[in-house]
Amino acid sequence: MPFAPEFSYEPGTEQARLWFAVLNRNMMKGYQFYRQYPICQYIVDFICPKLNLIIEIDGSAQMLKAKSVNKKRDDLERLGYRVLIFTETEVAHHLDEVIAHISAAVLSAVKN
């Protein structure tokens, strides 16, 4: 399996913003998330393996390929993962709401 490409931490990228805001410091209810994680033929933006939870941040270019985004989500869900997809705009302008949505998904996964 090929290695995931190096993750870009350019200031201002929405993935980096979410990563530094909460996911990289076990701040999401104490659960560890990993970035740029390979699963089958995909590389997911963020994953918490203990909760089978994947978080994807899609930019406008990726949204143009909605069919492939949906296929990726469907394939990962068939493997037993819950997949949350946020746009770059949501992360840039509504980060608190994104974090609240992720937190709710974490709590839901913990209860199951």
N, C-alpha and C positions, 0 to 999 in steps of 0.2 A: 504494500500500500504506500503510495507516495506521501511525503510529509506535507503538512499544511504550509502554505506560503507564509512568510513572516508577516505578522500583523502590524499594520501601520498605525502608529500613535501620533499622527499629525495633529497638532492642536486644532480643535474645531471639528474634527470628524465626529459624527454622531455615535459611532461605535465606541470610540475612545471616551467620549463624554459619559456614556452609560457605564462603561467599564470602570472609569475612575470614580464615578459617583457612588456606586454601590457594589458592583459585582466582584471586583477583585479583592475585596477585603473581608470576605465572609460576612458582610453586613446584611445579607438577605437571610435573616433568621438563623444565621450561623452556618448556612449551607455554602459549600464551595462551588463556584462556577468556573469553568475553563473556557478559554477563547480559541477560536479557529480550530475546532476539534473535528477530525475526520470520522465520518460514519458512512460505511459502504462507499458509494461513489460521490458522496457529498462532503462538504466542509461547512459545518454550522458555525454561526457567529459565536454563540455562547451555549454552554450546556451544563446542567447539574445532573451528573449520572445517577446520584442517589435518589433523585426525584423523577428521573426520566423526563426532564423539562428542558426544552430547547427554546432559545430566544434568537430571533432573526431580526436584523435591521436592514430594511430594503430601501435603497435609493431610487430616485426617479427612473434611472436607466433600467434597473431591475424590474420596476413595476411595469415597464413596457412589455416584459416577458412574463406576463401574469400566468400564462399556461404552464411555463416551466416552474414558476414559483409554487403554483398549486400542486403540480406533480411532486415536487420535492417535499412539500408539507404532507401530502397524502402518503408518500412512500415512508416518511419518517413516522407518521402516525400508525401505519401498519406494523412498524417495528416496535410499537408500544410507547412512543414518545408523545408528550403533549407539546405542541409547537405554538409559540406566541410570535406573531409577526407585527412589528412596528415599522412605521415609515421614518425616514430621517427627519422629516418635518415634525412628527409627533415627539421624537426625542429632543429635537432642538427647541421646540416651543412649549411642550407640555411634559417636561421631564418628570415632574411630581406625579402626574397622572399615570405615566408609564411605570414608574416605580411602584405606585399603588397597585396597578394591575398585576405586575410581576409578584409583588408581595402576596396578593390574594391567591394567585396560582400556586405559590410555594405553600401557603397555609392549607389550601385545598389538597395538594399532593401529600402533605404530611398527614392529614386526617385519613387519607385512603391507604 
